[in-house]
Amino acid sequence: MYGSLPVHLRVLRAERGLKLRDVEDISGVAKETLSALERGERRAMDSTLAKLAQVYHVPLAELIEARDAMGKGKAPDSGREVWERLQRHDAMRTYQRYHRQDMHDALSRFFERHGGRKLDPDEHEELDKLIEEYE
């Protein structure tokens, strides 16, 4: 656990590669509320934490404990370890995204040069699947 609920929620979301909009769509909790919770500007209700626990596949008690610890004056994490972990995670996702795009572009150019035509949308989907299998 990361000590403070805002940090814990940001890490859970980042580890799963979700955007606020994704969590909003899955949980039904407004992205403005999610953002305020992640910034520590709003206290989470039990019903909201229950929805987030389902989205992140963590025990509800874990999120309630993090929230309640904040209210009891428990010092939040320094953030250094969490920040480094988020940076590593972000760096890996960025690398994977660019690597996939580079590979996709290179193969598309190859097919254009040797096939004399651009790929249609179905062929792009097939190419994306092949790239995912390669990775």
Order of alpha helices (4+ residues) and beta strands (2+ residues): alpha-alpha-alpha-alpha-alpha-alpha-alpha
